[in-house]
Every structure is written in C-alpha cells, then in structure tokens.
C-alpha cells in the first residue's frame, strides 16, 4: 500500500511493521528448515520465535540458532 523512492525509504517502511516482518521471516526460515509449510499447530513456536527475533533486533544468526533449539525443530 505505501510507495517509496529508494532503499532507505523501503527499509524504513519495513521496520515500521517490525512484527509483520519478523513473523514473515520466521515462517520462511521455519518452512525451509523443517522442509514443510508452517501449520496451525506450529502457532506457539512461531509466536515465540517471532518475539525472540524482535528482542534480538531481527538478527538472522539469532533466528537460526533459536529455530534449531526450538521444540518444533528438535522433534522434526
């Protein structure tokens, strides 16, 4: 819905919706890591990983580490 003229404006728009961005990143990485689409039953893990990613300032290393340590990945 919003327009931007350069990368800095695009980045600002994304960071203005940090929760949506974080959830999308978690879903994508989780789907890739598990080799399947995230399901309804993964909701608690998705929410926990999203909250942690936001606390860790959207760091990819943190997301990957936390996903590998998560119950959903360990019981894959």
Buried (B, 14 or more C-beta within 10 A) or exposed (E): EEEEEEEEEEEEBBEEEBEEBBBEBBBEBBBEBBEEEBEEEBEEBBEBBBBBBBEBEBEEEBBEEBBEEBEBBEEE
